[in-house]
Amino acid sequence: MALQGFQNREAAPTDARQVRSRKALNAALLALLEEKPFDQITIRDISARSGTGYATFFRHYPSKEALLGDVASEEIAGLLALATPILATADSYESTLALCTHVASYRKLWTALLTGGASAIVRAEFIRQARELGAGMQQPRQEWLPMDLGIVYGTGGTFDLLAWWLSQDEDYTPEQIATMLDRLIIAPLVGGNLQQGGDNA
């Protein structure tokens, strides 16, 4: 199952006024996520913040979850663009650190996406997009590992580790999380140097 926002991206409006309304709704949700958890945000909150009418919201999205799906799809694509170089280098720590630093910079948004009520659906979309990206990649260095399994395991593990980080009371640094991610998940998949980034723990 996928959030409707993911499924309906191809049907996004092209009319300038509709595009503006949709962008305003996306921006409003992002701003509200900086202030409170997703489950406390109402459609009326989103409509008021975006400067659009309540009925206008439903011309674009059937629910706030669908809007979250639209926002999440773009954010996941951006995060995967950072993560893709990880799979192409044996020195995976620097790319892993870039990914963790990005998540830390937008912590409230990623907390809502990875630990909120729609996290299972967002996780599935994260893996789906990674599989699409992986279709054009070379076979990984680990010849015994089917590429699709490597992508599912690596992406799912990355999602789960980031979700764990964002749900902790203790404030781990991006460097600490990048070291954990690299040692636990990424380096074993790409045959990287497990010592890289070790002094940052």
Backbone as a printed PyTorch tensor [residue, N CA C, xyz], in Angstrom:
tensor([[[  0.8420,  -1.1900,   0.0000],
         [  0.0000,   0.0000,   0.0000],
         [  0.8790,   1.2410,   0.0000]],

        [[  0.4710,   2.2710,  -0.7000],
         [  1.2310,   3.5180,  -0.7340],
         [  0.3110,   4.6750,  -0.4000]],

        [[  0.8900,   5.7120,   0.1750],
         [  0.1170,   6.9140,   0.4010],
         [ -0.3960,   7.4410,  -0.9340]],

        [[ -1.6070,   7.9700,  -0.9340],
         [ -2.1810,   8.4550,  -2.1880],
         [ -1.3300,   9.5520,  -2.8070]],

        [[ -0.6770,  10.3240,  -1.9800],
         [  0.1920,  11.3600,  -2.5150],
         [  1.2670,  10.7920,  -3.4090]],

        [[  1.7870,   9.5920,  -3.0480],
         [  2.7910,   8.9390,  -3.8780],
         [  2.1730,   8.5170,  -5.2020]],

        [[  0.9990,   7.9590,  -5.1470],
         [  0.3800,   7.4010,  -6.3350],
         [ -0.0850,   8.4830,  -7.3010]],

        [[ -0.4300,   9.6590,  -6.7790],
         [ -1.0530,  10.6800,  -7.6090],
         [ -0.0880,  11.7230,  -8.1330]],

        [[  1.2060,  11.5340,  -7.9640],
         [  2.1480,  12.5670,  -8.3780],
         [  2.0870,  12.8100,  -9.8860]],

        [[  1.8380,  11.7800, -10.6700],
         [  1.7580,  11.9610, -12.1160],
         [  0.5330,  12.7820, -12.5010]],

        [[ -0.4780,  12.8040, -11.6290],
         [ -1.7010,  13.5490, -11.9110],
         [ -1.6600,  14.9490, -11.2970]],

        [[ -0.4860,  15.4210, -10.9130],
         [ -0.3600,  16.7410, -10.3070],
         [ -0.8400,  17.8000, -11.2920]],

        [[ -1.4400,  18.8840, -10.7760],
         [ -1.9990,  19.9030, -11.6640],
         [ -0.9180,  20.6660, -12.4220]],

        [[ -1.3130,  21.1820, -13.5970],
         [ -0.3950,  21.9930, -14.3960],
         [ -0.8710,  23.4390, -14.4710]],

        [[ -2.1380,  23.6930, -14.1220],
         [ -2.6620,  25.0510, -14.0830],
         [ -1.8950,  25.8570, -13.0350]],

        [[ -1.4780,  27.0880, -13.3950],
         [ -0.6080,  27.8870, -12.5200],
         [ -1.2290,  28.1230, -11.1420]],

        [[ -2.5270,  28.4110, -11.0990],
         [ -3.1830,  28.6770,  -9.8210],
         [ -3.2270,  27.4140,  -8.9630]],

        [[ -3.5020,  26.2840,  -9.5870],
         [ -3.5290,  25.0280,  -8.8450],
         [ -2.1360,  24.6490,  -8.3470]],

        [[ -1.1310,  24.8960,  -9.1700],
         [  0.2500,  24.6140,  -8.7560],
         [  0.6080,  25.4700,  -7.5500]],

        [[  0.2420,  26.7510,  -7.5710],
         [  0.5150,  27.6460,  -6.4370],
         [ -0.1780,  27.1500,  -5.1770]],

        [[ -1.4420,  26.7310,  -5.3120],
         [ -2.1830,  26.2330,  -4.1490],
         [ -1.5200,  24.9950,  -3.5670]],

        [[ -1.1170,  24.0950,  -4.4470],
         [ -0.4840,  22.8670,  -3.9670],
         [  0.8450,  23.1600,  -3.2820]],

        [[  1.6220,  24.0750,  -3.8670],
         [  2.8930,  24.4490,  -3.2390],
         [  2.6520,  25.1010,  -1.8800]],

        [[  1.6120,  25.9220,  -1.7900],
         [  1.2900,  26.5710,  -0.5170],
         [  0.8930,  25.5420,   0.5380]],

        [[  0.1370,  24.5340,   0.1420],
         [ -0.2510,  23.4780,   1.0800],
         [  0.9660,  22.6800,   1.5410]],

        [[  1.8620,  22.3660,   0.6000],
         [  3.0910,  21.6520,   0.9630],
         [  3.9200,  22.4700,   1.9490]],

        [[  4.1060,  23.7580,   1.6400],
         [  4.8990,  24.6330,   2.5050],
         [  4.2550,  24.7700,   3.8810]],

        [[  2.9260,  24.8510,   3.9120],
         [  2.2200,  24.9710,   5.1890],
         [  2.4370,  23.7420,   6.0540]],

        [[  2.3380,  22.5610,   5.4480],
         [  2.5740,  21.3460,   6.2290],
         [  4.0020,  21.2960,   6.7520]],

        [[  4.9630,  21.6350,   5.9170],
         [  6.3590,  21.6400,   6.3600],
         [  6.5480,  22.6060,   7.5310]],

        [[  5.9470,  23.7750,   7.4460],
         [  6.0710,  24.7580,   8.5300],
         [  5.4100,  24.2450,   9.8070]],

        [[  4.2380,  23.6470,   9.6750],
         [  3.5320,  23.1370,  10.8520],
         [  4.2800,  21.9730,  11.5090]],

        [[  4.9450,  21.1590,  10.6910],
         [  5.7200,  20.0420,  11.2410],
         [  6.8860,  20.5300,  12.0890]],

        [[  7.3210,  21.7570,  11.8700],
         [  8.3620,  22.3420,  12.7060],
         [  7.8200,  22.7270,  14.0700]],

        [[  6.4980,  22.7900,  14.1970],
         [  5.8750,  23.2810,  15.4240],
         [  5.2190,  22.1920,  16.2670]],

        [[  4.6910,  21.1550,  15.6060],
         [  4.0000,  20.1180,  16.3720],
         [  3.9480,  18.8120,  15.5910]],

        [[  3.6530,  17.6900,  16.2810],
         [  3.6080,  16.3900,  15.6090],
         [  2.5050,  16.3280,  14.5580]],

        [[  2.7170,  15.4610,  13.5790],
         [  1.7760,  15.3260,  12.4650],
         [  0.3690,  14.9890,  12.9440]],

        [[  0.2450,  14.1130,  13.9490],
         [ -1.0840,  13.7060,  14.3840],
         [ -1.8550,  14.8240,  15.0830]],

        [[ -1.1690,  15.9310,  15.4310],
         [ -1.8530,  17.0730,  16.0450],
         [ -2.2000,  18.1620,  15.0200]],

        [[ -1.7880,  17.9590,  13.7870],
         [ -2.0570,  18.9370,  12.7350],
         [ -3.3810,  18.5900,  12.0600]],

        [[ -4.2480,  19.5750,  11.9190],
         [ -5.5380,  19.3520,  11.2640],
         [ -5.5250,  19.9530,   9.8550]],

        [[ -6.4930,  19.5450,   9.0690],
         [ -6.6310,  20.1100,   7.7290],
         [ -6.9540,  21.6010,   7.8220]],

        [[ -7.6970,  21.9900,   8.8310],
         [ -7.9810,  23.4170,   9.0300],
         [ -6.6970,  24.1940,   9.3370]],

        [[ -5.8060,  23.5880,  10.1270],
         [ -4.5060,  24.2200,  10.4030],
         [ -3.7440,  24.4500,   9.0950]],

        [[ -3.7140,  23.4140,   8.2740],
         [ -2.9660,  23.4780,   7.0080],
         [ -3.5770,  24.5270,   6.0870]],

        [[ -4.9040,  24.5320,   5.9890],
         [ -5.5890,  25.4930,   5.1220],
         [ -5.3390,  26.9200,   5.5920]],

        [[ -5.4200,  27.1350,   6.9070],
         [ -5.2060,  28.4830,   7.4430],
         [ -3.7760,  28.9450,   7.1930]],

        [[ -2.8050,  28.0630,   7.4330],
         [ -1.4060,  28.4450,   7.2570],
         [ -1.0740,  28.7040,   5.7860]],

        [[ -1.7060,  27.9680,   4.9060],
         [ -1.4100,  28.1100,   3.4740],
         [ -2.1340,  29.2870,   2.8330]],

        [[ -3.1580,  29.8180,   3.5370],
         [ -3.9400,  30.9070,   2.9640],
         [ -4.9200,  30.4340,   1.9070]],

        [[ -5.2420,  29.1500,   1.9280],
         [ -6.2250,  28.5950,   0.9890],
         [ -7.4840,  28.2160,   1.7560]],

        [[ -8.5640,  28.0460,   1.0590],
         [ -9.8120,  27.6580,   1.6970],
         [ -9.8160,  26.1830,   2.0820]],

        [[-10.6530,  25.8600,   3.0580],
         [-10.7860,  24.4690,   3.5100],
         [-11.1930,  23.5660,   2.3480]],

        [[-12.1420,  24.0230,   1.5310],
         [-12.5910,  23.2230,   0.3840],
         [-11.4840,  23.0670,  -0.6480]],

        [[-10.6190,  24.0750,  -0.7550],
         [ -9.5030,  24.0080,  -1.7140],
         [ -8.5930,  22.8400,  -1.3900]],

        [[ -8.3890,  22.5990,  -0.0980],
         [ -7.5360,  21.4700,   0.2900],
         [ -8.0120,  20.1910,  -0.3850]],

        [[ -9.3250,  19.9450,  -0.3420],
         [ -9.8680,  18.6800,  -0.8530],
         [ -9.9090,  18.6200,  -2.3710]],

        [[ -9.6940,  19.7370,  -3.0370],
         [ -9.5440,  19.6940,  -4.4890],
         [ -8.1750,  19.1390,  -4.8740]],

        [[ -7.2590,  19.1540,  -3.9340],
         [ -5.8980,  18.6660,  -4.2020],
         [ -5.5980,  17.3310,  -3.5230]],

        [[ -6.1080,  17.1500,  -2.3180],
         [ -5.7840,  15.9490,  -1.5410],
         [ -7.0250,  15.4330,  -0.8260]],

        [[ -7.1900,  14.1070,  -0.7710],
         [ -8.3440,  13.5610,  -0.0510],
         [ -8.1600,  13.5500,   1.4610]],

        [[ -6.9040,  13.6950,   1.9330],
         [ -6.6300,  13.6320,   3.3690],
         [ -5.2820,  14.2940,   3.6590]],

        [[ -5.0310,  14.5510,   4.9210],
         [ -3.7250,  15.1270,   5.2740],
         [ -2.6160,  14.0950,   5.0680]],

        [[ -2.9580,  12.8040,   5.1590],
         [ -1.9640,  11.7540,   4.8930],
         [ -1.5150,  11.7830,   3.4330]],

        [[ -2.4460,  12.0820,   2.5400],
         [ -2.0910,  12.1790,   1.1210],
         [ -1.1510,  13.3570,   0.8780]],

        [[ -1.4140,  14.4690,   1.5720],
         [ -0.5080,  15.6150,   1.4700],
         [  0.8680,  15.2430,   2.0180]],

        [[  0.8980,  14.5620,   3.1490],
         [  2.1740,  14.1080,   3.7000],
         [  2.8930,  13.2170,   2.6910]],

        [[  2.1300,  12.3800,   1.9870],
         [  2.7200,  11.5190,   0.9730],
         [  3.3790,  12.3120,  -0.1370]],

        [[  2.7350,  13.3860,  -0.5520],
         [  3.2890,  14.2410,  -1.6020],
         [  4.5930,  14.8750,  -1.1260]],

        [[  4.5730,  15.4130,   0.0920],
         [  5.7750,  16.0260,   0.6730],
         [  6.8650,  14.9730,   0.8360]],

        [[  6.4910,  13.8200,   1.3850],
         [  7.4700,  12.7740,   1.6760],
         [  8.1280,  12.2540,   0.4120]],

        [[  7.3560,  12.1170,  -0.6650],
         [  7.9120,  11.5810,  -1.9010],
         [  9.0750,  12.4410,  -2.3930]],

        [[  8.9100,  13.7610,  -2.3430],
         [  9.9810,  14.6570,  -2.7660],
         [ 11.1650,  14.5990,  -1.8060]],

        [[ 10.8830,  14.5560,  -0.5130],
         [ 11.9630,  14.5250,   0.4800],
         [ 12.7650,  13.2270,   0.3830]],

        [[ 12.0700,  12.1120,   0.1640],
         [ 12.7480,  10.8230,   0.0190],
         [ 13.6440,  10.8380,  -1.2070]],

        [[ 13.1440,  11.3910,  -2.3010],
         [ 13.9560,  11.4670,  -3.5240],
         [ 15.2380,  12.2550,  -3.2680]],

        [[ 15.1390,  13.3550,  -2.5200],
         [ 16.3210,  14.1420,  -2.1930],
         [ 17.2880,  13.3940,  -1.3090]],

        [[ 16.7520,  12.6780,  -0.3280],
         [ 17.6090,  11.9120,   0.5770],
         [ 18.3090,  10.7820,  -0.1690]],

        [[ 17.5950,  10.1130,  -1.0610],
         [ 18.2020,   9.0270,  -1.8260],
         [ 19.2730,   9.5450,  -2.7850]],

        [[ 19.1050,  10.7630,  -3.2700],
         [ 20.1430,  11.3550,  -4.1250],
         [ 21.4420,  11.5080,  -3.3370]],

        [[ 21.3260,  11.8040,  -2.0360],
         [ 22.5190,  11.8620,  -1.1780],
         [ 23.0600,  10.4640,  -0.8940]],

        [[ 22.1510,   9.4960,  -0.7510],
         [ 22.5500,   8.1500,  -0.3510],
         [ 23.1440,   7.3300,  -1.4890]],

        [[ 22.7580,   7.6130,  -2.7250],
         [ 23.1950,   6.8010,  -3.8570],
         [ 24.7150,   6.6700,  -3.9660]],

        [[ 25.4960,   7.7520,  -3.7610],
         [ 26.9510,   7.5900,  -3.8580],
         [ 27.5230,   6.5830,  -2.8620]],

        [[ 26.8020,   6.3360,  -1.7680],
         [ 27.2640,   5.3740,  -0.7710],
         [ 27.4870,   4.0090,  -1.4080]],

        [[ 26.6050,   3.6430,  -2.3320],
         [ 26.6540,   2.3110,  -2.9190],
         [ 27.7100,   2.1850,  -4.0090]],

        [[ 28.3250,   3.2980,  -4.3750],
         [ 29.2840,   3.2690,  -5.4810],
         [ 30.7280,   3.4290,  -5.0210]],

        [[ 30.9620,   3.4520,  -3.7290],
         [ 32.3150,   3.6700,  -3.2370],
         [ 32.6150,   2.7800,  -2.0540]],

        [[ 33.8580,   2.3490,  -1.9500],
         [ 34.2720,   1.5700,  -0.7940],
         [ 34.4710,   2.4750,   0.4180]],

        [[ 34.7030,   3.7630,   0.1930],
         [ 34.8500,   4.7260,   1.2790],
         [ 33.4790,   5.3340,   1.5450]],

        [[ 32.6150,   4.5720,   2.2110],
         [ 31.2090,   4.9400,   2.3220],
         [ 30.9220,   5.9180,   3.4510]],

        [[ 31.8490,   6.1320,   4.3740],
         [ 31.5530,   6.9410,   5.5510],
         [ 31.1870,   8.3850,   5.1930]],

        [[ 31.9250,   9.0090,   4.2820],
         [ 31.6620,  10.4160,   3.9710],
         [ 30.2530,  10.6120,   3.4060]],

        [[ 29.8220,   9.7070,   2.5330],
         [ 28.4620,   9.8030,   1.9950],
         [ 27.4240,   9.5240,   3.0750]],

        [[ 27.7340,   8.5720,   3.9450],
         [ 26.8300,   8.2640,   5.0530],
         [ 26.6960,   9.4710,   5.9730]],

        [[ 27.8060,  10.1480,   6.2290],
         [ 27.7810,  11.3440,   7.0670],
         [ 26.9610,  12.4580,   6.4140]],

        [[ 27.0750,  12.6210,   5.1020],
         [ 26.2810,  13.6420,   4.4000],
         [ 24.7920,  13.3600,   4.5670]],

        [[ 24.4080,  12.1020,   4.4670],
         [ 23.0140,  11.7180,   4.6400],
         [ 22.5370,  12.0470,   6.0580]],

        [[ 23.3220,  11.6710,   7.0660],
         [ 22.9310,  11.9000,   8.4680],
         [ 22.8920,  13.3850,   8.8040]],

        [[ 23.8110,  14.1470,   8.2410],
         [ 23.8310,  15.5940,   8.4710],
         [ 22.5850,  16.2420,   7.8820]],

        [[ 22.1730,  15.7740,   6.7090],
         [ 20.9570,  16.2990,   6.0770],
         [ 19.7350,  16.0090,   6.9510]],

        [[ 19.6230,  14.7860,   7.4450],
         [ 18.4880,  14.4210,   8.2990],
         [ 18.4950,  15.2750,   9.5660]],

        [[ 19.6690,  15.4950,  10.1520],
         [ 19.7590,  16.3140,  11.3630],
         [ 19.3350,  17.7540,  11.0920]],

        [[ 19.6280,  18.2590,   9.9000],
         [ 19.2750,  19.6380,   9.5490],
         [ 17.7700,  19.8350,   9.4330]],

        [[ 17.0630,  18.7670,   9.1250],
         [ 15.6070,  18.8220,   8.9870],
         [ 14.9800,  17.8110,   9.9360]],

        [[ 15.4200,  17.8360,  11.1720],
         [ 15.0770,  16.7900,  12.1500],
         [ 13.5670,  16.6640,  12.3670]],

        [[ 12.8610,  17.7790,  12.5210],
         [ 11.4230,  17.6920,  12.8060],
         [ 10.6680,  17.0620,  11.6460]],

        [[ 11.0230,  17.4460,  10.4340],
         [ 10.3760,  16.8580,   9.2670],
         [ 10.6340,  15.3610,   9.2170]],

        [[ 11.8990,  14.9500,   9.3410],
         [ 12.2200,  13.5350,   9.2390],
         [ 11.6780,  12.7380,  10.4110]],

        [[ 11.5560,  13.3670,  11.5850],
         [ 10.9140,  12.6900,  12.7110],
         [  9.4580,  12.3840,  12.3790]],

        [[  8.7740,  13.3620,  11.7730],
         [  7.3780,  13.1440,  11.3800],
         [  7.2570,  12.0430,  10.3360]],

        [[  8.1800,  12.0230,   9.3680],
         [  8.1110,  11.0330,   8.2930],
         [  8.4950,   9.6350,   8.7590]],

        [[  9.5340,   9.5360,   9.5930],
         [ 10.0860,   8.2280,   9.9270],
         [  9.5160,   7.6140,  11.1970]],

        [[  8.9490,   8.4370,  12.0790],
         [  8.4570,   7.8800,  13.3490],
         [  6.9800,   8.1460,  13.5710]],

        [[  6.3300,   8.8970,  12.6770],
         [  4.9180,   9.2370,  12.8450],
         [  3.9820,   8.1150,  12.4320]],

        [[  2.7020,   8.4340,  12.4070],
         [  1.6790,   7.4350,  12.1310],
         [  1.7430,   6.8150,  10.7500]],

        [[  2.3960,   7.4980,   9.8050],
         [  2.4950,   6.9670,   8.4450],
         [  3.8560,   6.3380,   8.1650]],

        [[  4.6280,   6.0360,   9.2160],
         [  6.0110,   5.5890,   9.0210],
         [  6.1330,   4.2960,   8.2160]],

        [[  5.2210,   3.3440,   8.4090],
         [  5.3060,   2.0820,   7.6610],
         [  5.1150,   2.3270,   6.1620]],

        [[  4.2190,   3.2390,   5.8320],
         [  3.9630,   3.5420,   4.4250],
         [  5.1230,   4.3370,   3.8410]],

        [[  5.6680,   5.2670,   4.6310],
         [  6.8270,   6.0410,   4.1800],
         [  8.0230,   5.1050,   3.9740]],

        [[  8.1880,   4.1300,   4.8510],
         [  9.2820,   3.1500,   4.7160],
         [  9.1460,   2.3780,   3.4080]],

        [[  7.9330,   1.9520,   3.0920],
         [  7.7030,   1.2150,   1.8510],
         [  8.0250,   2.0820,   0.6360]],

        [[  7.6740,   3.3660,   0.6980],
         [  7.9770,   4.2770,  -0.4080],
         [  9.4790,   4.5080,  -0.5150]],

        [[ 10.1480,   4.5860,   0.6150],
         [ 11.6030,   4.7500,   0.6480],
         [ 12.2700,   3.5890,  -0.1000]],

        [[ 11.8260,   2.3790,   0.1880],
         [ 12.3790,   1.1900,  -0.4630],
         [ 11.9940,   1.1630,  -1.9460]],

        [[ 10.7480,   1.5330,  -2.2690],
         [ 10.3080,   1.5290,  -3.6700],
         [ 11.1670,   2.4620,  -4.5160]],

        [[ 11.4040,   3.6680,  -4.0250],
         [ 12.2180,   4.6100,  -4.7790],
         [ 13.6660,   4.1180,  -4.8950]],

        [[ 14.1850,   3.5060,  -3.8330],
         [ 15.5520,   2.9770,  -3.8840],
         [ 15.6610,   1.8710,  -4.9260]],

        [[ 14.6360,   1.0300,  -5.0280],
         [ 14.6460,  -0.0310,  -6.0370],
         [ 14.6520,   0.5530,  -7.4430]],

        [[ 13.8850,   1.6160,  -7.6560],
         [ 13.8750,   2.2600,  -8.9640],
         [ 15.2580,   2.8040,  -9.3070]],

        [[ 15.8920,   3.4530,  -8.3270],
         [ 17.2460,   3.9680,  -8.5480],
         [ 18.2290,   2.8340,  -8.8160]],

        [[ 18.0560,   1.7390,  -8.0970],
         [ 18.9800,   0.6180,  -8.2110],
         [ 18.8970,  -0.1240,  -9.5290]],

        [[ 17.8040,   0.0710, -10.2540],
         [ 17.6310,  -0.6410, -11.5200],
         [ 18.7370,  -0.3230, -12.5180]],

        [[ 19.3060,   0.8770, -12.4480],
         [ 20.3480,   1.2540, -13.3960],
         [ 21.7600,   1.1260, -12.8530]],

        [[ 21.9030,   0.5360, -11.6640],
         [ 23.2280,   0.4400, -11.0430],
         [ 23.9210,  -0.8630, -11.3920]],

        [[ 25.2400,  -0.8730, -11.2240],
         [ 26.0100,  -2.0880, -11.4550],
         [ 25.8000,  -3.0640, -10.3050]],

        [[ 26.0790,  -4.3340, -10.5910],
         [ 25.9970,  -5.3600,  -9.5640],
         [ 26.9500,  -5.0140,  -8.4250]],

        [[ 26.5050,  -5.1110,  -7.1620],
         [ 27.3830,  -4.7750,  -6.0430],
         [ 28.6020,  -5.6970,  -5.9700]],

        [[ 29.5960,  -5.2330,  -5.1890],
         [ 30.8340,  -6.0030,  -5.0570],
         [ 30.6010,  -7.3850,  -4.4540]],

        [[ 29.5740,  -7.5240,  -3.6350],
         [ 29.2840,  -8.8120,  -3.0040],
         [ 28.5370,  -9.6950,  -4.0140]],

        [[ 29.2640, -10.5560,  -4.6900],
         [ 28.6510, -11.3500,  -5.7660],
         [ 27.5980, -12.3260,  -5.2680]],

        [[ 27.7080, -12.7180,  -4.0020],
         [ 26.7620, -13.6850,  -3.4440],
         [ 25.4100, -13.0480,  -3.1210]],

        [[ 25.3530, -11.7030,  -3.1480],
         [ 24.1600, -10.9860,  -2.6980],
         [ 23.3480, -10.4770,  -3.8920]],

        [[ 22.1040, -10.9520,  -4.0680],
         [ 21.2650, -10.3950,  -5.1370],
         [ 21.0870,  -8.8910,  -4.9420]],

        [[ 21.2180,  -8.1370,  -6.0190],
         [ 21.1570,  -6.6800,  -5.9090],
         [ 19.8720,  -6.2040,  -5.2380]],

        [[ 18.7340,  -6.7630,  -5.6200],
         [ 17.4670,  -6.3130,  -5.0520],
         [ 17.4390,  -6.5220,  -3.5420]],

        [[ 17.9550,  -7.6550,  -3.0680],
         [ 17.9940,  -7.9070,  -1.6300],
         [ 18.9110,  -6.9060,  -0.9380]],

        [[ 20.0400,  -6.6010,  -1.5560],
         [ 20.9500,  -5.6110,  -0.9880],
         [ 20.2800,  -4.2460,  -0.8550]],

        [[ 19.5180,  -3.8660,  -1.8760],
         [ 18.8200,  -2.5750,  -1.8400],
         [ 17.7500,  -2.5730,  -0.7530]],

        [[ 16.9490,  -3.6320,  -0.6870],
         [ 15.8840,  -3.7100,   0.3160],
         [ 16.4780,  -3.7070,   1.7240]],

        [[ 17.5130,  -4.5160,   1.9340],
         [ 18.1360,  -4.6020,   3.2550],
         [ 18.8120,  -3.2830,   3.6280]],

        [[ 19.5810,  -2.7260,   2.7010],
         [ 20.3130,  -1.4930,   2.9770],
         [ 19.3940,  -0.3110,   3.2130]],

        [[ 18.3720,  -0.1740,   2.3640],
         [ 17.4410,   0.9400,   2.4960],
         [ 16.5740,   0.7810,   3.7370]],

        [[ 16.0360,  -0.4250,   3.9320],
         [ 15.2120,  -0.6750,   5.1180],
         [ 16.0000,  -0.4920,   6.4040]],

        [[ 17.2360,  -0.9980,   6.4200],
         [ 18.0760,  -0.8420,   7.5990],
         [ 18.4200,   0.6110,   7.8710]],

        [[ 18.6940,   1.3550,   6.8060],
         [ 18.9800,   2.7870,   6.9540],
         [ 17.7740,   3.5110,   7.5290]],

        [[ 16.5910,   3.2240,   6.9910],
         [ 15.3530,   3.8260,   7.4900],
         [ 15.1810,   3.5210,   8.9720]],

        [[ 15.3440,   2.2400,   9.3450],
         [ 15.1110,   1.8320,  10.7330],
         [ 16.1160,   2.4760,  11.6850]],

        [[ 17.3840,   2.5670,  11.2670],
         [ 18.3840,   3.1890,  12.1220],
         [ 18.1060,   4.6780,  12.2920]],

        [[ 17.7440,   5.3620,  11.2040],
         [ 17.4210,   6.7830,  11.3080],
         [ 16.1820,   7.0010,  12.1830]],

        [[ 15.1700,   6.1360,  12.0290],
         [ 13.9650,   6.2560,  12.8490],
         [ 14.3040,   6.0510,  14.3230]],

        [[ 15.1790,   5.0820,  14.6100],
         [ 15.6100,   4.8590,  15.9990],
         [ 16.2830,   6.1120,  16.5470]],

        [[ 17.1890,   6.6740,  15.7680],
         [ 17.9120,   7.8880,  16.1780],
         [ 16.9470,   9.0210,  16.5130]],

        [[ 15.9810,   9.2500,  15.6270],
         [ 15.0700,  10.3710,  15.7990],
         [ 14.0810,  10.1720,  16.9350]],

        [[ 13.9600,   8.9450,  17.4300],
         [ 13.0360,   8.6770,  18.5460],
         [ 13.7510,   8.6590,  19.8970]],

        [[ 15.0720,   8.8640,  19.8990],
         [ 15.8510,   8.8110,  21.1430],
         [ 15.8280,  10.1350,  21.8910]],

        [[ 15.8020,  10.0320,  23.2180],
         [ 15.9380,  11.2250,  24.0490],
         [ 17.3870,  11.6940,  24.0590]],

        [[ 18.3060,  10.7270,  24.0320],
         [ 19.7240,  11.0730,  24.0090],
         [ 20.0590,  11.6970,  22.6580]],

        [[ 20.8800,  12.7380,  22.6830],
         [ 21.1700,  13.5010,  21.4720],
         [ 22.4470,  12.9830,  20.8030]],

        [[ 22.3130,  11.9580,  19.9660],
         [ 23.4440,  11.4510,  19.2020],
         [ 23.7800,  12.4310,  18.0740]],

        [[ 25.0530,  12.5770,  17.7830],
         [ 25.4720,  13.4810,  16.7080],
         [ 25.3500,  12.7790,  15.3570]],

        [[ 25.2880,  13.5500,  14.2630],
         [ 25.2980,  12.9230,  12.9390],
         [ 26.5260,  12.0510,  12.7290]],

        [[ 27.6690,  12.4570,  13.2960],
         [ 28.8980,  11.6620,  13.1580],
         [ 28.7580,  10.3020,  13.8300]],

        [[ 28.1550,  10.2860,  15.0220],
         [ 27.9580,   9.0060,  15.7250],
         [ 27.0160,   8.0970,  14.9460]],

        [[ 25.9200,   8.6680,  14.4470],
         [ 24.9470,   7.8610,  13.7020],
         [ 25.5410,   7.3910,  12.3840]],

        [[ 26.3190,   8.2470,  11.7200],
         [ 26.9580,   7.8500,  10.4650],
         [ 27.9050,   6.6810,  10.6940]],

        [[ 28.6270,   6.6910,  11.8060],
         [ 29.5280,   5.5760,  12.1240],
         [ 28.7410,   4.2920,  12.3290]],

        [[ 27.6390,   4.3780,  13.0880],
         [ 26.8000,   3.1910,  13.3150],
         [ 26.2290,   2.6720,  11.9980]],

        [[ 25.6930,   3.5910,  11.1960],
         [ 25.0850,   3.2110,   9.9200],
         [ 26.1100,   2.5740,   8.9960]],

        [[ 27.2820,   3.1770,   8.9310],
         [ 28.3320,   2.6510,   8.0610],
         [ 28.7800,   1.2670,   8.5100]],

        [[ 29.0220,   1.0990,   9.8100],
         [ 29.5290,  -0.1810,  10.3170],
         [ 28.4860,  -1.2900,  10.3000]],

        [[ 27.2490,  -0.9440,  10.6560],
         [ 26.2080,  -1.9700,  10.7480],
         [ 25.6530,  -2.3970,   9.3920]],

        [[ 25.4680,  -1.4280,   8.4930],
         [ 24.6800,  -1.6920,   7.2920],
         [ 25.4490,  -1.4650,   6.0000]],

        [[ 26.0420,  -0.2850,   5.8380],
         [ 26.5490,   0.1040,   4.5260],
         [ 27.8570,  -0.5910,   4.1640]],

        [[ 28.8650,  -0.4850,   5.0220],
         [ 30.1740,  -1.0580,   4.6860],
         [ 30.1000,  -2.5630,   4.4020]],

        [[ 29.3540,  -3.3490,   5.1910],
         [ 29.2590,  -4.7750,   4.8460],
         [ 28.6310,  -5.0330,   3.4750]],

        [[ 27.7260,  -4.1490,   3.0470],
         [ 27.0820,  -4.3250,   1.7460],
         [ 28.0040,  -3.9740,   0.5910]],

        [[ 28.7780,  -2.8850,   0.7490],
         [ 29.5960,  -2.4110,  -0.3680],
         [ 31.0500,  -2.8510,  -0.2580]],

        [[ 31.3850,  -3.5810,   0.8120],
         [ 32.7640,  -4.0250,   0.9850],
         [ 33.6750,  -2.8890,   1.3800]],

        [[ 33.1020,  -1.9100,   2.1420],
         [ 33.8730,  -0.7250,   2.5360],
         [ 34.8000,  -0.9890,   3.6900]],

        [[ 35.5110,   0.0590,   4.0760],
         [ 36.4600,   0.0050,   5.1780],
         [ 35.7270,   0.2370,   6.4830]],

        [[ 35.6130,  -0.7890,   7.2980],
         [ 34.8540,  -0.6810,   8.5400],
         [ 35.5180,   0.2260,   9.5490]],

        [[ 36.7900,   0.5540,   9.3650],
         [ 37.4650,   1.4340,  10.3060],
         [ 37.1780,   2.8960,  10.0090]],

        [[ 36.7540,   3.1980,   8.7840],
         [ 36.5260,   4.6010,   8.4010],
         [ 35.4640,   5.2110,   9.2920]],

        [[ 35.7470,   6.4010,   9.8000],
         [ 34.7940,   7.0880,  10.6530],
         [ 34.7740,   6.5700,  12.0650]],

        [[ 35.6360,   5.5880,  12.3780],
         [ 35.6120,   4.9800,  13.6970],
         [ 36.0110,   5.9220,  14.8020]],

        [[ 36.8570,   6.9020,  14.5190],
         [ 37.3020,   7.8340,  15.5430],
         [ 36.2310,   8.8780,  15.8650]],

        [[ 35.1300,   8.8770,  15.0980],
         [ 34.1010,   9.8690,  15.3280],
         [ 33.0510,   9.4110,  16.3120]],

        [[ 33.1570,   8.1500,  16.7350],
         [ 32.1450,   7.6130,  17.6430],
         [ 32.2680,   8.2260,  19.0170]]])
